[in-house]
Amino acid sequence: MRQVVLDTETTGLDPGQGHRLIEVGCLELVNRRLTGRVFHHYVNPQREIEAEAIAVHGITNESLVDKPVFSAIADEFMDFVRGAELVIHNAPFDIGFLNNEIRLLGRGWPPMTEVCSVLDTLVMARGKHPGQKNNLDALARRYGADQRDRTYHGALLDAEILAEVYLAMTGGQVGLALGSDDSQGEGSQRAEGIRRLAAGRMPLPVIRADAHELERHETRLLALDKSAGGQCLWRQLDLG
């Protein structure tokens, strides 16, 4: 399964009032693992950025003067996201701005929802945590993904945080992939190093779980299965 975690920054809140994209940040996930592939560009919006928006993301008009316009990066962007499931927090906002940029291109391209499927993590979070704050900052604190300088928001930074939050919220993990489909890859080399370190050690004793530990294990699996909508793989293996 290929997913792209996406975030944007803009000149204001409403593309209907002429506001434009100024930053796009995307991270690729394949089978719930970060691949290291990134799409990230600042964009010249060809208009002024509202002061309220600058206070949020810190991107100034002057810093975008030499950046490409959206039409210059559009093909690269579409090649990166085409066919993926987009993982977005508050998806209508970002999709609305992307669709506006596509419309302004005048190339007859279809809207984003016909190019990609979309998973809105805000909707998911509201279902999991009703009555609580579910903005990205609150979720980052809740899931321990807030260990970054957050003086300003940024599309790539927020995409990184959202990837961690999404994987944690759906029972996954980040950064533990030791293996790789490429036998010459860094992950493969790390795994081989671990095997060399283990060679020559005395076999570790096998300590069976007692009844209390098995009960706690079952309780944990039930909670994971509920949060994953009945798709917890560990639960399915146990039942199998």
N, C-alpha and C positions, 0 to 999 in steps of 0.2 A: 504494500500500500504506500503510495507516494502522497505526502502532504507538504504544503508550504505554509509556514507560519508567517503572517504578513501584518505589517503596521505601516501607517502613513502619518506624516505631519502636513499641515495645510496653512494657508494664509488666513483662514477664518473658519466659521462653522457651517456655512451653507453654500454649496456649489450653485444653487439657484440664484444667489446674489453675486455671482461672478468670482467666488473664491476658488483657488486652485491648489493642486498638490505642490509641495516643495521638498518632500523627502519620501522615499519608498524603501523599506527594509524587509527582506525576505530571507528565511532560513529553510532549508530542505530537510524533511524527515522521510526516511524510507523504512517501512516496517517499524515505526516508532523509535528510530535511532537517527540522531543528527548525523548527516553525511559530511558536513563541512562546506557544502556548496551554499553560497550566499549571493543574493542580488541586493545591491545597495547603491542608491544614487540620490544626490541632491538635485533639485530641479529648479530652473529659473521660471517663476510663475508669470513673468511679464506683467506684474501688477504689485502694488504695495501689500505688505503683510500688516495685519492689524496689530496694534500694540498689545492687546490682550493675548493674542496668539504668541507673540514673541516672549511674553512673560512666562508662557508655559514651556515652549520648546527652545527658546534662546537663539533661534535662527533669525538673522537679520537680513534686511533687504540687500545690504552691501555684500554680505557673504555669498549671495546667490548670483551676482552680476555675471560671473564667468562660468556659471554652471549650464549644462545643456537644457534645452526646452524638452518637454515631455515627448514630442514627436521624434526627437533624436534617440531616445532610449526605448521607445514603445515596442519595437520589434524584439529587442533583447528581453524586455520584461515579459512579453507574451510567450516567448519561447521558454522562459524559466517556469512560468506558472501553468501553462496549458496542460489540461488533463489532470491536474492535481486537485486534491481537496484543500481548499484554503482554510486555515485555522486563524480566525480573527476575533478580537475582543470588541464587541459592539459592531458587528459586521455591517449593518446598514450604513453607518457613517463612512467607512473606508470604501465599500462597494459603490456608494453613491458618488464619491469623488472620482473613483476609477472610471465608472461609467460616463461621468461628465467629460473626463479627459479623452476617452475613446470617442465620444460623440464629437468633440471639438476637432479630432483628427480628420474627420470627414472621409474616412476610408471605407465606410460601410461595415466595420467590424461589429460582431454581435456583442451584447452586454456580457459582463463577466460571468454571470450565472449560467450562461450558455457555453462558456469556455471551461469553467471549473465548477465543482460543487463547493458549498460553503458550510463550514461548521462555526457557529457563533458561540464562543466560550462564555460570553456574558449570559446567554440563555441557559447554558449548561450550569453555570455557577449559581444562578438564581434558583434552579431546580434542586441543587445540592445544598444550598445555604439560604433558604428562604428567610426573609426578614433581616438579613445581615448586609453589610456593605459588600458589594461584589465588583467594585472597580478594580483595575489591575493592581494598584498599589495595595489595596486591602488583601487581595488574593496572594500577592507576593509575600506579604507578612504572614498570612495564614499558612502558606505552604513552604516557608523558609527560602524563598527565592528573591529576597530583597537586599542581598549583600552587595550592593553596587552604589556608586555615586548617583543619586537621583536629584541633583540640583535642578536639572532640566529633563524633560521628556525628549526622546529621540526615537525615530522609527526603528532603527536597527537594535538599539538597546532594549526598547520595549518588546520587539520580536523575540529577543533572547530570553527576556524574563517570561514572556507569554509561553514560549516553548517549555520552559521548566515548569511553569504553573500547570499547563495543559497535561504534560506527562504525569505530574504528581497527582493532579485531580482525577486522572483516569487510571491511576494505579501503576504508572510506569516509572522509569528511572532515567536519569541523564548522566552521560559520561562514564558508564560502566562497560562500554562495548570494547572488549579486548580483542575480539576476532574481527576478520574482514573477509569479504568475498575475494579480495585481491591477496593472493598468497605472499606477495612481496610488500604488502602494505605495512604501515607502522603498527596497526593493531595486531597483525600476525607476529611481528617481531617482539612486541611486548609479551604476547602469550607464550612465545617460545622462551623468553627470558624467565618467565614464571615457572615454566616446566623445568628449566635448568636448575633454578633455585631449589625446587622441590626434590630433585634427584638426590639420592643418598640419604635423605632424612628417614628416620624411623617411621613406620606406618602409624598414622594417628589412630587412637582408640575410637571405636564406634560406641557412642553413648545413646541408647534408645530413649525416646521421649516417654515420660511417665504419663499417667492418666490426666493429671492437671494440665500439663503442657499440651497434650493432645486436645483437650477441651478449649484452651486458649487459642490454639491454632485454628480450630474449627470456627470459633467466634470471629477471628480475624478474617478468615476466608469468606464468611457470610457477609461481613461488612464490605469487603472488597468487591464481592459479587454484586451487592446492591448498588454500590457507587458506580460500577461499570455496566450497569443495566443488564445484568445476567450474563456478561461476557468474560468473567474472570477465568483465565486459562488454568490457573492453579486449582480453582474449584472444579473445573471440568475434568482435570487430571485425577483429582481425588475421587470424584464420582465414578470415573472410568475404572 
